[in-house]
Structure formats: structure tokens, C-alpha cells
Amino acid sequence: MFNKLTLGLLSGLVVFNASAQTFTDVKPSPQPDAYAKDTRGTVTRSDSGLCWRTGYWSPTDAVTGCDGELASPVARPTAPDLLPSTAKNPDAAPLVLVTPANRCDFTITLPVDISFAFGKANLSANAGNRLETDYSKRVGRCKLIESIAVTGHTDRIGSTASNMILSEQRAKAVATRLGIVANISSVRISGIGSTRPVTSCPDTLARSNLIACLADDRRATIEVRGDTK
């Protein structure tokens, strides 16, 4: 039943190509675990500028630049601010601003307590059930899905090649559980290894302690963009 719902929503997909941009840094929420952060303590963004929430996020943790009244994510916008034409010519007709359509964009990041064990790509039953419930509830608010990106991550332990393979396996495990079809052009399922860590753990730690410290890096994210109902 769930897969049919998901595939029905995917029937209206359009191709989405994210272009590289430079985004402004976002200060962390007062709740330290609400958003994924890099080694500088800055909130981590996706390629399209969306902030990565953790499973501990709640509406009270919203910060400017990620949620609520958004600040422009572009560091130096080239387009000037729109000014009413009456500001220069009082006799001119007033400028009518068009309100953009409501969006149902969202990002899900598996919290560490239900995510991947060290060196593993399989989801536990608890992780799969919680992920499916959260995803289906959010995607059900969308009228049209434009794009879906599932990205797998690893910690820095291990070779670059093995981590790339493991991260892709994690992304595929999540996509399979959610019934996301990989052969649709606007669905991207990929692994990026340990290239985007959100932890800052010293190498001087004992191996078992280092593995525990790097747990937040062993994650997967699901990023959905579309119009709300």
C-alpha cells in the first residue's frame, strides 16, 4: 500500500538539477542537536541550500536561514531588491508582488540512535519503521514531487573507496525501504563517503571511543522538493 502511494506521487516528477552556489553560514540552534553541523559548528547545508535537521529537531529550534522567516542563502545576491515604482514616480501604478506557491520541501536525517552501525548498511526494523512513518506523513502533504535525493554517508575510518561503496549501499537501503524508484531521472540515490562529516573527533581517541564519537557521520538523508496540497 505504501509503495503504491509513493509511486503515484512520483508519477508527476520533473527533472531537477541543482547548480553550485555559495551559501551563507547559519548559526546553530539553541538546541545543539537540532541540526547537523560541520567541524566549525556551522549548520550543514545540502547542495540546494536546505539545512539538514536531525531527529531531535522541533519547531521551537527553527533558526533564521533554515526555517521561519528565511534570509537569503546566497552570500552576495546579484539581483537588486524590488522597489515599488511609486517610490520614484508617485503617479505610477503600485507594484503587485506575487506570492510564491506553498512548498512541501523537507529533509529527513536518520538520528544516530536508529541509524547505521559501524561498517554496516542495513537498517534495523525500528529504524525502518520510524523512517517509513515519518517519510509517508511528510510526503503525503505534497501535491507534486519535483525531486527526491537520497544520500548516504560514512565516518572517516576506512579507505576512500570502501567508504564510497558503503555510503551508496546505505542510500540504496533507505530508498528500497521507502519504495523510491531509482530509474526515474529526478530521483538521485548516491553515496558520498566521508566527505561531509558533522563531527569533530580527535584521532587520539581509542578506536572504540573514536567509532562511538563518529556515530553522527554514519547517516543517510532524504531531501524532497515539491508543491504542497
matplotlib code that plots the C-alpha trace (Angstrom):
import matplotlib.pyplot as plt

x = [0.0, 2.8, 4.8, 1.7, 1.2, 4.9, 4.9, 1.7, 3.3, 6.5, 4.4, 4.5, 8.2, 10.2, 13.9, 15.7, 19.3, 20.9, 23.5, 26.5, 26.1, 27.8, 25.6, 25.9, 26.7, 23.8, 24.3, 23.4, 20.0, 19.9, 19.2, 22.7, 21.3, 18.6, 20.6, 23.6, 26.8, 30.3, 33.6, 33.3, 29.9, 28.1, 24.8, 25.4, 23.5, 22.6, 23.7, 20.5, 20.9, 18.5, 19.6, 20.0, 17.7, 18.3, 15.6, 15.8, 14.5, 11.3, 9.6, 11.0, 14.5, 13.9, 16.7, 16.8, 18.3, 16.8, 13.2, 10.6, 11.4, 14.2, 17.2, 18.7, 21.1, 23.1, 26.2, 26.1, 22.8, 23.2, 19.5, 18.6, 15.7, 12.4, 11.2, 7.6, 7.6, 5.7, 8.9, 10.3, 7.1, 4.1, 1.8, 2.8, 0.6, 1.6, 3.7, 1.8, 4.0, 3.2, 3.3, 5.2, 3.3, 3.4, 6.1, 6.3, 10.1, 11.6, 14.8, 15.0, 18.2, 18.3, 19.1, 22.1, 20.1, 18.4, 20.9, 23.7, 26.1, 29.8, 30.7, 27.0, 24.5, 21.4, 18.5, 17.2, 13.5, 13.0, 14.9, 12.9, 9.6, 10.3, 11.7, 8.8, 6.3, 8.0, 8.5, 5.0, 3.5, 5.5, 5.3, 1.6, 1.4, 2.8, 0.6, 3.5, 7.0, 9.7, 12.8, 14.0, 17.6, 18.8, 22.4, 24.4, 27.4, 30.1, 32.6, 36.3, 37.5, 38.5, 39.7, 38.1, 37.0, 35.4, 33.6, 32.1, 30.7, 29.4, 27.7, 26.0, 24.8, 23.2, 21.5, 20.1, 18.9, 16.9, 15.5, 14.5, 12.7, 10.7, 9.9, 11.8, 12.4, 16.0, 15.5, 13.4, 15.5, 14.5, 15.4, 19.1, 20.4, 24.1, 26.8, 29.5, 31.6, 33.1, 33.3, 30.8, 31.5, 29.4, 31.6, 35.0, 36.6, 40.3, 42.3, 44.0, 40.9, 41.0, 39.4, 36.2, 35.8, 36.5, 33.9, 31.3, 32.3, 31.9, 28.4, 26.6, 28.7, 27.2, 23.9, 21.6, 19.5, 16.3, 15.7, 12.3, 11.3, 7.7, 4.5, 2.1, -1.5]
y = [0.0, 2.4, 1.7, 2.4, 5.7, 6.6, 5.6, 7.6, 10.7, 10.1, 9.9, 13.8, 14.2, 16.7, 16.8, 18.8, 20.0, 21.8, 24.3, 25.0, 28.0, 29.6, 29.8, 31.9, 30.2, 29.6, 30.0, 26.8, 26.5, 26.8, 23.1, 21.7, 18.5, 20.1, 20.5, 18.6, 20.7, 20.6, 20.7, 24.5, 24.2, 25.7, 24.2, 21.8, 22.6, 20.4, 21.2, 23.1, 25.1, 23.3, 22.7, 19.2, 18.6, 15.7, 13.6, 15.9, 19.0, 20.6, 23.9, 25.7, 25.1, 26.9, 29.4, 32.2, 30.8, 27.4, 27.8, 30.5, 33.9, 32.9, 35.0, 34.8, 31.8, 33.4, 35.2, 38.0, 38.2, 39.8, 40.7, 44.0, 44.4, 45.2, 48.7, 49.9, 52.1, 54.7, 55.3, 57.1, 58.2, 58.8, 58.8, 55.3, 52.3, 50.4, 47.3, 44.0, 41.3, 37.7, 35.4, 32.2, 28.9, 27.0, 24.4, 21.0, 20.8, 18.7, 16.9, 13.8, 12.7, 9.4, 10.1, 8.2, 6.1, 4.3, 4.8, 2.6, 0.6, 0.9, -0.7, -1.7, -0.7, -2.4, -0.6, -2.1, -2.9, 0.0, 2.4, 1.3, 1.6, 5.1, 6.3, 5.0, 6.6, 10.0, 10.0, 8.9, 11.5, 14.3, 13.3, 12.9, 16.7, 17.2, 17.6, 17.3, 16.0, 17.7, 15.8, 13.3, 12.9, 10.1, 10.4, 8.0, 9.0, 7.2, 8.2, 8.7, 5.3, 3.1, 3.8, 6.3, 3.6, 1.4, 4.3, 5.4, 1.9, 1.7, 5.1, 4.2, 0.9, 2.9, 5.2, 2.3, 0.6, 3.7, 4.2, 0.5, 0.7, 3.8, 2.3, 5.1, 4.2, 4.8, 4.7, 8.0, 10.9, 13.2, 10.7, 10.8, 7.9, 8.4, 7.9, 10.5, 8.5, 10.6, 13.9, 15.7, 15.0, 16.6, 15.5, 16.7, 13.7, 13.6, 10.7, 10.3, 8.5, 4.8, 3.0, 2.0, 5.6, 7.1, 4.8, 6.0, 9.6, 9.4, 7.9, 11.1, 10.8, 7.3, 8.7, 9.0, 12.0, 12.1, 15.5, 16.1, 19.2, 19.8, 21.8, 21.4, 20.4]
z = [0.0, 0.9, -2.3, -4.5, -2.7, -3.2, -6.9, -7.5, -6.2, -8.3, -11.5, -11.7, -11.2, -13.2, -13.7, -11.0, -11.5, -8.5, -9.5, -7.3, -5.1, -2.2, 0.9, 3.9, 7.2, 9.6, 13.3, 15.3, 17.1, 20.9, 20.8, 19.9, 18.3, 16.2, 13.0, 11.6, 11.9, 10.4, 12.3, 12.7, 14.4, 11.4, 10.3, 7.4, 4.1, 1.2, -2.4, -2.9, 0.3, 2.6, 6.2, 7.5, 10.5, 12.9, 14.5, 17.6, 15.7, 16.7, 15.5, 18.6, 17.3, 14.0, 13.1, 10.5, 7.3, 7.7, 8.8, 9.6, 8.0, 5.7, 5.0, 1.5, 1.4, -1.3, 0.0, -2.5, -4.4, -7.8, -8.2, -6.7, -4.2, -5.8, -5.0, -5.7, -8.8, -6.8, -4.8, -7.8, -9.5, -7.2, -10.3, -11.3, -10.7, -7.5, -7.9, -7.3, -5.7, -6.5, -3.5, -4.4, -4.2, -0.9, -0.8, 0.9, 0.8, 3.6, 4.6, 6.9, 8.5, 10.4, 14.1, 15.4, 17.8, 14.9, 12.1, 10.8, 12.8, 12.1, 8.8, 8.1, 5.5, 6.8, 8.6, 11.8, 12.0, 14.4, 12.1, 9.0, 10.7, 12.1, 8.8, 6.8, 9.2, 9.1, 5.4, 4.4, 6.8, 5.2, 1.6, 2.0, 2.3, -1.2, -4.3, -6.7, -6.1, -8.1, -6.9, -4.3, -3.3, -1.0, 0.1, 2.2, 4.4, 6.4, 9.1, 8.1, 9.3, 6.3, 2.8, 0.5, -2.0, 0.6, 2.2, -1.1, -1.7, 1.9, 1.7, -1.6, 0.0, 2.8, 0.4, -1.5, 1.7, 2.6, -0.9, -1.0, 2.3, 1.1, -2.3, -4.1, -7.8, -8.8, -12.6, -12.6, -13.8, -11.0, -8.2, -7.1, -5.0, -4.2, -1.6, -0.9, 1.6, 4.5, 2.5, 4.7, 8.3, 11.0, 13.9, 15.2, 16.9, 17.6, 16.2, 19.5, 20.9, 21.4, 18.4, 20.2, 21.6, 18.1, 16.5, 19.1, 18.7, 14.9, 15.1, 13.7, 10.5, 9.7, 8.4, 5.4, 4.3, 2.3, 0.6, -1.1, -3.0, -4.3, -4.0, -1.1, -1.4]

ax = plt.figure().add_subplot(projection="3d")
ax.plot(x, y, z, "-o")
ax.set_aspect("equal")
plt.show()
